[in-house]
């Protein structure tokens, strides 16, 4: 397989904007995967994605199989799902054909060296499905050293792409935010489908603010937390915090001093859903959306009361429709 089969690292003509992508995807190159790279690319386009990451189980054999199927509308990021004995993690942004070893567990003290390997390549290390309900799937490593936590994984859900394992992962990540932000090193959340079968891709996916549609720019946006998670492309939102004409978006920092600030969310695509705001004090405000699914919610706070604000949008039954990384208040 020639180097020409590798996908390009940049899609020309796509500048700064919000890009939707699924960074945990398996093909026939993984055990349990039933889709070809060509089918995955077609599926990604069909559900409105701008990028995907190839993350086969302990294999990079698919790296060279995507280039012939992508054009000027879809970015493919090279990666791997590193399936160790005591938890799985995603290595995103690998060099073509670069393999990360998986033959160890938490007691072996080897994971840090492999995280360093990915970081030297300019890539990201993602703690995958921390509460996956099968042996080796539950994540037993400390998050220290990892860049991102996959709090929403679509694979093990049945009728809806949200379950108790995701709820536990989100709660654990949410509890850590206050201390991590105070220490100046917080880990953004992301969501992925963990696609193995037809119809799974993009459910859920991560929406990233990036300077362009390229591997480096997408990973930089994810690393900085300039992202939110959507169950599908039907869900749209914007989230800002403003004070005296100055505003900050997701993953950004806003200086408020002692002045009151307004957190505002605009949502489309979640009929009769609810919007909630969350800080280090937990859920602090909740509003309902109309039957049309399009609406806005506001809440007032200050840096004295809240070190950060994040938001969630849920369906009437309580299942997640979207959630954001925090906006930091200072």
N, C-alpha and C positions, 0 to 999 in steps of 0.2 A: 504494500500500500504506500503510495507516494505522499510526500509532504503536501502536494497540491490538494489532497483530499481533506486536509484540515480546514475547518471553517475560519473565515477572516475574524480578526479581533475587533473590528470596527465596522459599523454600517454607515456608509457615507451619506451625508446630507441630513443627518438627524441630530440637531443641536439640542440645547438645553430644554428639558421638559420632563414630564412624569412618564415613566415607562413601566409597563406591566410585565412581570416575568415569574417563571416557576424554576426554582433552583434545586429541585430534588426530583429527578426524572430517570426512570429506568427503561431500557429497551430489551430486545432479545439477547443482548450481551450480558444481562444479569439473570440469575436464577429467579424464576417467577415472572420475569418480564415477557410480555407477549407481543409487543409492538416493535416494528422496525424503526430505525432512525427516520426513514422517509415518512412513516405514519405519525411519528411524534411531531415532526415538523409541520405536517398537515394539520394535526390536531391543535397545535399551538396557534397556528394562524386562524383556525376556525373559531377559537374561543377568545380571540383578540389579544394574544400575547405579543410582546415585542422582543422578548428574549427567553431563553431557557438554558439550563445547565445540564449537561450529560454527567450523571453521577452513578455509574455502575458500581455494584458491590465488588470491592477489592479488585477492580479491573479498570484499565484505561483503553481497552481494545476498541471501544466505540469512538475514541477521539478522532480517528481518521475516516469515520463513516458518515459524517454530517456535512462536510464541505460541499459535496455534489448536490445537496438538497436545499441549501439556503440561498437566498437571493439578496436583494437590497431592502428587505423588510423585516428580517429576523436575525438576531444575534444568538449564537450558540457559545456558551462559556464552557470551557473544559474543566472537568472536575472528577471527583471520585467519592463514593461513600465508603469510608474506612470502617469496616465492620469488625471492631475488636471484640474480645471476649466479654467486656464489661461496658459496652455502650458503643453506639455508632456516631460518627461525625462526618460532616461534609467538608472536603477540601475543594475550594472553589478558586478558579484562576490558575490552574496548573499549566506548566509548559506542555506542549504536545508530547504525548507518550510518557509523561512523568508519573511514576507509580509511587504511592505512599503505602508503607507497610502497615499491616493490620494484625500481625501475629503477636499480640500481647494483651495484658489486662491491667487493671488499675494497680495491682500489687507489684507489677514489674518495673514501675517507675520509668517507662519508656516513652510515654505519650508526648512529653515536652519536646523531645528531640524531633519528633515528627511534625509537631506544630511549628517548630522553627523552620523545618524544611519548606512548609507551605508559605510561611511568612517571607522567607528568602526569595521565593518565586513571585512575591507581590500579591499572594492570594489571601483568602479568608478561611478561617476555621469556624465551623458552625456546629454547635452541640445539637444533634438531631434527635427528634422525638423522645424527649427525656423520660417519658413514662410509657413507652411502648410496651404492650402486654405480652411479651414473649422473652424467653431466655436470651441474654446478651443485648436485648433491645433497650432495656432500662439503662439510663445514663448514670454511671457511678463515678465519673471523674468530677473534680471540682471545676467550676466554670472558669477559674483563673487560667489565663492563657488562651482561652477561646474568645473569638471576636463577637459572635452572634449566637443567640439561642433560638432554635426553631420551636416556638411556642404553639404553633398550629400546624398539624400534620394531617393530611386528608385521608391517608390510606386506610386506617382502621375504623373509620366511621362507616355506618351502614346507610341509613336513609338520608342523613344530613352530614355535611363535612365538619362536624363538631361533636366531641364526645368528652367523657369524664377525664380521659388522659390529657387532652388538650386543656381542659379546665384546670387540672392540677399543674401543668407546665406553666400556664399563664399566671396562676396564683403565686407560684414559686418565684417566677421572674419579677412579678409586680412587687413582691415583698422586698426583693433585693434592691430595687431601684433607688430608694431614698439614700441608703448607705453608699451605694456605688456612685451616685451623682455627687454626694457630699465629698467623696474621696477623689472625684474628678475622673473616674474611669468606669463608665457604665456600658453594658452590653446591649445593643439593640435587639429587638425581637424581629423575627421574620416568620412567614408562613409559606408552606409548599405542599404540593399534592402527594409527593412520593408515588408518582404514577408507576403502575405496573401493567394496567389493563386499559382497554378502550373506554373512553368517557371520563377518565380521571384527571387528565391534565388541566392545570389551571384552577383546580378546586381544592384548596384555595391557592392564592398567589400573592406576591409582594409587589407593591407599586412604589417605584423608586424615583426620586428627583435626582437626575444626573445631568452633567454638562453636555453629554452626547451619548449616543447609543454605541458604547464600546465596552469591552471587558473591564478596562481600568476604571472608567467613569462609573459604571454600574456598581462595581465592587466598592468604589469610594463612597458612593451614595449610601450603600447598605452599611458600610463600616461607620459612617457618621450618624446613622439612625434617621436619615432623611427619607423615611419610608413608612408606609402603612400596609395593612394586610386586608385583602378583599376575598370574599367567598367566590366571586365571579366578576366578570367585566360589566355586569349589569349594575353593580354597586359603584357609585361615585361619591367622593367627599372632598371637602377642603376643611382644614383645621388651622386656626391661627389664634395667637394671643396678642392683644394690642393695648398700648397705653400712650396717650397724648400723640397720636398720629404715627407712632412707631409700632411695628408689628414683627412677629417672628413666626415661622412655620415649624412643621414637624422636624425634630432633631436639632433645632436652633436654640439659641439662648437670647433672652430678652431682659434688658435692664429695666426694672420697674421701680427700684428704690422702695419707698413707702407708699407709692401711688397705687390706686386700684387699677387693675387690669381686667380686660374683658376677653374671656375665652369664647370662641365662636366656632361652631361646626355647621357646615351645610352638607346635606345628605340627599342622594337620589337612589332609588332602587330598593328601598326596604319598607314595603307597605305596612303601616300600623306598627312599625318597630319602635324601639326606644334608644335614645342617646344618653350616655352617662359619662360624667367627668370623674377622673380618679387622680388622687394625690397621695402623699405619704400617709394621709389620714384615711385612706380607702376610698370608697365611692362617696362623693360629696354632693352630687347633683344629678338629677335624672329628669328627662323630658320625653314626651311621646311624639311620634311622627304621625302625620295624617295617613289616611288610607291610600293616598296617591303614592306614598313612599318618598316624597320630596318635601323637605322642610329644613328648618334651622333650629339650633339650640344655643343659648348663651348662659354663661356663668361668670360671676365677678369674684376676683381674688386679688392677692398681692404676694410679693416675695416673702413678706413677713409671715404669711399664713401657709404658703405652699412653695416648696422648692421646685416643683414641676407639676405639669398637668398632662395627662394623657386621656384618651377617650375610647369608648367602645360603642358599637351599634349592634343591637341584638334584635332578632325577630320576636314576635309576640310570645312564642313558646320558650324563649330564652336562649335559643341557639345563636351563635355569633354570626354576624354578617360582615363586620369590619372592626378593626382595632388599630390604634396608632402607637407609634413610638412617642416619647414625651417631648414637650416643649419645656425648656429649662428656664426658671425664673431666678433673677439675681437682683 
